[in-house]
Amino acid sequence: MKENKERIVLDVAYQPQVRTNTDTRRIMLDVIIALLPAVAVAVWQFGLYPLAVIAVSMVSAAFFEWAYRKLMKKTNTVGDLSACVTGILLALTLPSTAPLYLPVIGSLFAIVVVKQLYGGIGKNFLNPALAGRAFLLASYALVMGRYAVPNALSGAVDGVTMATPLAELYDSHAMPVYYSLKSLFVGTIPGCIGEISAAALLLGGIYLIVRKVISWRIPVSFIGTVALLTLIFGGEGFSNVDWMLYNVLSGGLMLGAIFMATDYATSPVTLNGQLLFGVGCGALTVLIRYFGGFPEGVSYAILIMNLCSWAIDKAFHRHQFGVSREDIAAAKQARKAAKEAAK
């Protein structure tokens, strides 16, 4: 007697198979905690005004998310704190002299246009905070380029604003004596609110890695690529090592590599894909810094690589061994029949 064998198809495409007690709110709280050292350094060097910029940005982002979802009659997601984190990150990419209307406009663009119009958290294909910054930089270039003199240099320069170390590096091909590697590491320099202290950002990054909120792959490959390329190609007026160290410690590299490029929704999920993503971000950053019209290229490098995340994941997608083409075709057919039966 011939035995009939029935093919059993188990469709797990839409079911997460990893169980964890960590939810979105807990992850966002960890990100906020990790950003506190950078915020503290900003207050130390620029006074209390940066706190007002951060507060306005955070409240605006939360309000626009609540208002949009209320208007569209969707579930309220303000409680997951993702909008608050977007607001904080956007504020940290602004100069400490930014007028308070700037984070409001940036939050509107980041939350409504970049995040909510594409379905909300996890469905956006660009980092909302960086997209908001790019929009503000294109619309308010003069305001976005005004950097206040930090408290540590208030007696060393005559004025209320000054060029950042990265601008001096690429525009003047010289570094004033008050921009030492130590000052860049500690944070006694002008710049955006959240980017001036490499030490504070590294401290936050270590916290996130220990808490397993982010992986080391993207930050290390991102920063490592910038370090390697700038060490190889060097720059006018500097030894190759000094040129590399100034490139790594100045600008938004640390903030972008640790807190922006690691965004879950806009970065690859495959392990090798994350390494390639970081390398791509680093290579584009160096390319823009060397040949672009602005000395900084971190924001645009990450946004460009955000658009490539799907292709990177597809290229590094793990193959299923022991599954034939007939098995895959049968699974697709069963899924299609299940959908038709549910209608």
Secondary structure, 3 states (H helix, E strand, C coil): CCCCCCCCCCCCCCCCCCCCCCCHHHHHHHHHHHHHHHHHHHHHHHCCHHHHHHHHHHHHHHHHHHHHHHHCCCCCCHHHCHHHHHHHHHHHCCECCCCCHHHHHHHHHHHHHHHHHHCCCCCCCCCHHHHHHHHHHHHCHHHHCCCECCHHHCCCCCCCECCCHHHHHHHHCCCCCCCCHHHHHHCCCCCECCCCCHHHHHHHHHHHHHCCCCCCHHHHHHHHHHHHHHHHHCCCCCCHHHHHHHHHHCCCHHHHHHHHCCCCCCCCCCHHHHHHHHHHHHHHHHHHHHHCCCCCCHHHHHHHHHCCHHHHHHHCCCCCCCCCHHHHHHHHHHHHHHHHHHC
